[in-house]
Amino acid sequence: MSLDEAVRGAILVLGVVLPVLATAADETSLRLADGAGLERVQSYCSMCHSLDYILMNSPFQDKAAWEKTVNKMVKIMGAPLPPDDIPVVVGYLDSHYGKESSPAANP
């Protein structure tokens, strides 16, 4: 196989694979609750993982658990969250997705 054929094959594969990956990562239909801190949560959290993580964990997390989770993301996982924004993110998560406030807790 020549280099030209290899490059054409790679372009073809990327042309098929990239749209599939982009569709899989599309979170345009995922909407978090409006509130103070939403923009920060969306921007900081989605840098590393799907925002669906918030929804999946909300039935189990109270404020202390959200604090622990956010601090783990910063200290262990390296999330680029400024210290001044941590209380804003935790407050938003607790207010809208805390154990007591999550949709799962209030059917």
C-alpha positions in Angstrom: 0.0 0.0 0.0 1.4 3.4 -1.0 1.5 6.4 1.3 -1.1 8.1 -0.8 -3.5 5.1 -0.4 -2.9 5.0 3.3 -3.7 8.7 3.7 -6.9 8.3 1.6 -7.9 5.4 3.8 -7.2 7.3 7.0 -9.3 10.3 5.7 -12.1 7.9 4.8 -12.1 6.3 8.3 -12.0 9.7 10.0 -14.9 10.9 7.8 -17.0 8.0 9.0 -15.8 7.8 12.7 -15.7 11.5 13.7 -19.4 12.2 12.9 -20.4 9.2 14.9 -18.3 10.3 17.9 -19.6 13.8 17.7 -23.2 12.5 17.7 -22.4 10.3 20.7 -21.0 13.3 22.6 -23.8 15.6 21.7 -25.4 16.9 24.9 -27.6 19.6 23.3 -30.7 17.8 24.5 -29.4 17.6 28.1 -30.6 20.6 30.1 -29.6 21.3 33.6 -31.9 23.3 35.9 -31.6 27.1 35.6 -30.1 28.8 38.6 -27.1 30.7 39.9 -23.9 28.8 39.0 -25.3 26.9 36.0 -22.9 28.5 33.6 -19.9 27.5 35.7 -21.2 24.0 36.2 -21.7 23.6 32.5 -18.3 25.0 31.6 -16.2 23.4 34.3 -17.8 20.0 34.6 -18.2 19.3 30.9 -14.4 19.9 30.3 -13.8 16.4 31.7 -17.1 14.4 31.6 -20.7 14.3 30.5 -23.1 16.5 32.4 -25.2 13.4 32.6 -22.8 12.4 35.5 -24.6 15.1 37.6 -28.0 13.6 36.9 -26.9 10.0 37.5 -25.4 10.9 40.9 -28.0 13.4 42.2 -30.2 10.9 44.0 -27.2 9.9 46.2 -25.4 13.2 46.8 -26.1 15.6 49.7 -24.1 18.8 50.1 -21.2 17.2 51.9 -21.0 14.5 49.1 -21.1 17.2 46.4 -18.3 19.1 48.2 -16.2 15.9 48.4 -16.9 15.1 44.7 -16.0 18.6 43.5 -12.8 18.6 45.6 -11.8 15.2 44.3 -12.3 16.5 40.8 -10.0 19.4 41.5 -7.4 17.9 43.7 -7.1 14.3 42.3 -8.5 14.6 38.7 -6.9 18.0 38.0 -10.1 19.9 37.1 -9.2 23.5 36.4 -11.8 24.9 38.8 -10.6 28.1 40.6 -11.0 27.9 44.4 -13.4 30.8 44.5 -15.8 28.9 42.1 -15.9 25.7 44.2 -18.6 27.0 46.6 -20.7 28.3 43.6 -20.5 24.9 41.9 -21.3 23.0 45.1 -24.1 25.4 45.9 -25.7 24.9 42.5 -25.3 21.1 42.6 -26.7 20.9 46.1 -29.6 23.3 45.4 -30.7 21.6 42.1 -29.3 18.1 42.3 -28.7 17.4 46.0 -30.3 14.3 47.6 -33.2 16.3 49.0 -33.8 18.4 45.9 -33.3 16.0 43.1 -36.2 15.0 40.9 -35.7 11.4 42.0 -36.2 12.4 45.6 -39.4 14.4 44.8 -41.5 12.2 42.5 
